[in-house]
């Protein structure tokens, strides 16, 4: 495994150097980690932001002013039911006696953002683009609902915009980066029908902050 990691690192480094020389591009790859501040916008969920971790890998191809960036990001999210939840979804409850009980759900997701980078200053880039998110796992922390209930859709789409700070020149062996972005859901995440057979709109909102490094 160690030899494979060294081989992949050397291969990417050689490819990066060749591409820089042939195309005049700034090509970088790296890792990042940080915090999510996330909430669902809907009356059945508490209207507050939870704080959870995220981590990921990225690669970018930047010209002097414009570039693209591809990422793979693992994230955690928490949401907690509000007072309207039981009235809308009591048919899913494990025990109807839990009508006054709050429930917290933890989600693990894998997101793939595809971003356009626009250079504003020497150290600052504006980013924006679409993001695909897949639900990896859901934990019903209070055992509120019947087992096996998938309360959110497996596949979701988002739009994001943010700022990327990068410290170091193209010639630096390792550069430090930091970022702040806002992510908004395009489609409803709800996978549950209400007691009347309707589906409520659950839109995800997230503020994401990170720090990382790249070669």
C-alpha positions in Angstrom: 0.0 0.0 0.0 2.8 2.4 0.9 4.6 1.7 -2.5 1.3 2.2 -4.3 0.8 5.6 -2.6 4.3 6.7 -3.5 3.8 5.6 -7.1 0.5 7.5 -7.4 2.0 10.6 -5.8 5.1 10.5 -8.2 2.8 9.9 -11.2 0.6 12.8 -10.4 3.6 15.1 -9.7 5.1 14.2 -13.0 1.8 14.7 -14.8 1.4 18.1 -13.1 4.9 19.2 -14.0 4.5 18.1 -17.7 1.1 19.8 -18.0 2.4 23.0 -16.5 5.2 23.1 -19.0 3.1 22.1 -22.0 -0.1 24.0 -21.3 0.9 26.8 -19.0 -1.7 25.7 -16.5 -1.5 25.7 -12.7 -2.5 22.2 -11.8 -2.9 21.2 -8.1 -4.2 18.4 -6.0 -4.7 18.2 -2.3 -6.9 17.6 0.7 -9.1 19.7 3.0 -11.2 19.5 6.1 -13.5 21.7 8.0 -17.0 22.3 9.4 -20.5 22.3 8.0 -23.3 24.6 9.4 -26.4 22.9 8.0 -30.2 23.0 8.3 -33.3 21.8 6.5 -35.7 24.6 5.6 -39.2 23.1 6.4 -41.7 23.6 9.2 -41.3 20.0 10.5 -37.6 20.5 11.3 -36.0 22.8 13.8 -34.9 26.1 12.3 -31.3 26.1 13.5 -27.9 25.2 12.1 -26.1 22.1 13.3 -22.3 21.9 13.3 -20.7 18.8 11.8 -17.3 17.8 10.1 -16.4 17.3 6.5 -13.2 16.2 4.7 -12.3 15.7 1.1 -9.9 15.7 -1.9 -9.7 18.0 -4.8 -7.9 18.7 -8.1 -7.9 22.0 -10.0 -6.8 23.2 -13.4 -6.3 27.0 -13.4 -5.1 29.4 -16.1 -4.2 33.0 -15.3 -7.7 34.1 -14.4 -10.0 31.1 -15.0 -10.1 27.5 -14.1 -12.1 24.4 -13.0 -12.0 22.3 -9.9 -13.3 18.9 -9.1 -13.8 17.6 -5.5 -14.9 14.6 -3.6 -16.2 15.5 -0.1 -17.5 13.3 2.8 -19.8 15.2 5.1 -21.9 14.7 8.3 -25.2 16.5 9.0 -27.7 16.5 11.9 -31.3 17.6 11.8 -33.9 17.5 14.7 -37.7 17.2 14.5 -39.9 20.1 15.4 -43.4 20.0 16.9 -45.2 19.6 13.5 -43.3 16.4 12.6 -45.5 13.9 14.5 -48.7 15.3 13.1 -47.4 14.9 9.5 -45.6 11.6 9.8 -47.0 9.6 12.7 -47.6 6.6 10.4 -43.8 6.1 10.4 -43.4 6.1 14.1 -42.0 3.1 15.9 -44.3 3.7 18.9 -47.2 6.2 18.8 -46.6 6.9 22.4 -43.5 8.9 21.2 -45.7 11.7 20.0 -44.0 14.3 22.2 -40.5 12.9 21.7 -37.9 14.9 19.6 -35.9 12.9 17.1 -32.4 13.7 15.8 -31.1 12.1 12.6 -27.5 12.0 11.5 -26.6 11.8 7.8 -23.4 10.8 6.1 -23.1 12.0 2.5 -20.6 12.0 -0.4 -20.7 15.1 -2.5 -19.0 15.8 -5.9 -18.8 19.6 -6.7 -17.7 20.7 -10.2 -16.6 24.3 -9.8 -15.6 27.2 -12.0 -12.7 29.3 -10.5 -12.4 33.0 -11.2 -9.4 34.8 -9.9 -10.1 38.1 -8.1 -6.7 38.9 -6.6 -3.4 37.2 -6.1 -4.6 35.1 -3.3 -8.4 35.0 -3.8 -10.6 33.0 -6.1 -14.4 33.2 -6.6 -16.0 29.7 -7.0 -19.4 28.5 -8.2 -21.1 25.5 -9.8 -23.3 22.5 -9.3 -22.9 19.7 -6.7 -24.2 16.1 -6.7 -24.7 14.6 -3.3 -25.4 10.9 -2.5 -26.7 9.8 0.9 -24.4 7.2 2.4 -26.1 6.4 5.7 -28.8 7.6 8.1 -28.8 7.1 11.8 -32.0 7.6 13.8 -30.3 8.5 17.1 -33.5 8.4 19.2 -35.0 5.3 17.5 -38.1 7.4 16.7 -39.1 5.8 13.4 -39.6 2.2 12.2 -36.3 0.6 11.2 -35.5 0.7 7.5 -37.2 4.0 6.8 -35.2 6.1 4.3 -36.3 9.6 5.2 -34.2 11.5 2.6 -33.7 10.8 -1.1 -30.5 8.9 -2.1 -29.5 11.5 -4.7 -29.7 15.2 -4.5 -28.5 18.2 -6.4 -27.2 21.6 -5.1 -25.7 24.9 -6.2 -22.8 26.4 -4.4 -20.9 29.7 -4.4 -17.9 30.6 -2.3 -14.4 32.1 -1.8 -11.1 30.2 -2.0 -8.0 31.7 -0.4 -4.7 30.2 -1.5 -1.3 31.2 0.0 1.8 30.5 -2.0 3.0 30.9 -5.6 2.9 28.4 -8.4 6.5 27.6 -7.6 5.7 26.6 -4.0 6.0 22.9 -3.3 3.1 23.0 -0.9 0.4 25.7 -0.7 -2.1 26.3 2.1 -5.7 27.1 1.3 -8.9 28.1 3.1 -12.4 28.5 2.0 -15.9 29.6 2.8 -18.9 28.6 0.7 -22.7 28.6 0.7 -24.6 25.5 -0.6 -28.3 25.5 -1.4 -30.4 22.5 -2.4 -32.1 22.5 -5.8 -34.6 19.6 -5.3 -36.5 18.6 -2.2 -34.7 16.0 -0.1 -37.9 14.5 1.4 -38.5 10.8 0.8 -41.5 10.6 3.2 -45.2 11.1 2.4 -47.4 12.9 5.0 -50.4 11.3 6.6 -52.5 12.8 3.7 -50.2 11.4 1.0 -48.5 14.7 0.2 -44.8 15.4 0.2 -43.4 18.5 2.0 -40.5 20.5 0.5 -37.3 19.9 2.4 -34.6 22.2 1.1 -31.1 21.9 2.4 -29.0 25.0 3.3 -25.3 24.8 4.3 -22.4 27.1 5.1 -19.1 25.3 4.8 -15.7 26.4 6.0 -12.4 24.6 5.5 -8.6 24.7 5.6 -6.4 22.5 3.5 -3.2 22.1 1.5 -2.3 21.3 -2.1 0.8 20.4 -4.2 
